[in-house]
Amino acid sequence: QVQLVESGGGLVQAGGSLRLSCVASGSGFSINDMDWFRQAPGKQRELVARITSIHSTNYADSVKGRFTISRDNAKNTVTLQMNSLKPGDTAVYYCHTVMAFRNYWGQGTQVTVSS
């Protein structure tokens, strides 16, 4: 069983920065790929960033060069550093992983970017 708890969302002006954190409980964190997804009102949930167990990363084109995903396996934590935020980044951000063929999601954290 895995529980994911996000924190760090909030309201920021365009051009600002936020740092999201996701803490995972349960075992096996270090061997899992970890993702950040987001869902804006009226839109489908989309993958923002992924980090593998060996710390390779990939990003959605819309956030490349602005967002950085990282992980600390000793603390069971994955972090999303978001810089140069735009109003289009406004969404609920979710931490996600798959373990034993089952999807696990956090409760989500709201990020709002004002123009």
N, C-alpha and C positions, 0 to 999 in steps of 0.2 A: 504494500500500500504506500502511495506517495501523496503527500500534500504539498502544494505550492502556494506561497503567500507573497504577493507583490506589495511594494511600497514605493513612494517617491513621486507619485503623480502630483499634478497641481495646475495652477494657472500661471502662464508666463507670456511675456510680450514676444512678438516676432523678433528673431535674432538671438533670443535668449537660450538658456541651457537648462536641462533637467537630467537627473540621474535616477533611473529606475533600478530597483533591486528585487530579486526573487530568491527566497529561501526555501529550500526543499527539505522535507523531513522524510525519513525512511532510508533504506539502504540502496546502494547501487547508483548513486548520483554520478559518481566519477566516470562511469562507463556509458552514460547516456548522452546523446545529443540533446541540447537544450535550445529552445526557440523563444523568440518574442513575436507575437502576432498583434495585430491591432484591428479594431473594427470601428469605423466611423458611422454615424447615423445614416441609415438607408443604404449602406454598402456592405459587401461581403467581407468577412474576416480575411485578412491577408497576412502572409508571412513577411515580417520586417527583417529579421536577422536570425542566424543559426550559428551555434558553436558546437563543434564535435568534441568527443572525448579527448582527442589529441590537439584541441584548441585551434583547429582550422575553422575559418569563418566564411560566411557568405551573407550578402545583403540584398535587399530589394533595390532596384535601380534608383528608386525615388529617394533613398536615404544614404546611398553610397557617398563617402567623403564627409558625412555629417554625423552619422551614428557609429558607435563602437560597442560591440558586444564582448564581454569578457567573463571569465568564471574563476572561482576560487574553490577548488574541490575540498580543501581542508575545512571550509566553512559552509559547504553545500550551497553556494550562492552563485547566481548568474546576474550580471549587471548590464544595463543598457545605458551608455552615456549618449545623450542626445544634444547636439550643438546646432547652432544656426537654425533654430526651429522656425517653422513656417505655419501659417494658419491651416494649411492642408495636412499637417501632422496631427491635428486635433482628432482624438479617438480614445476609445478605451483600449488599453494595452494589457495583453494577457501573456503570462508565462506558460510554457507548454513543454511536455515531454511525452515520450512513449516508452512504456516498460511492459514487457511480457505481452506485447501486441495490444496494450490498452492505452488510450489517450488520457492524459492528466492535464487539467487546466487549473490555473489560479483563478481567483475571484475577479481579477481585473482591477486596473487603476486608471482613473480618468486623467488624461492630458489635454489641456485646453490652451491653444496658442492664439492670442489676440493680435489683431493687426494694428 
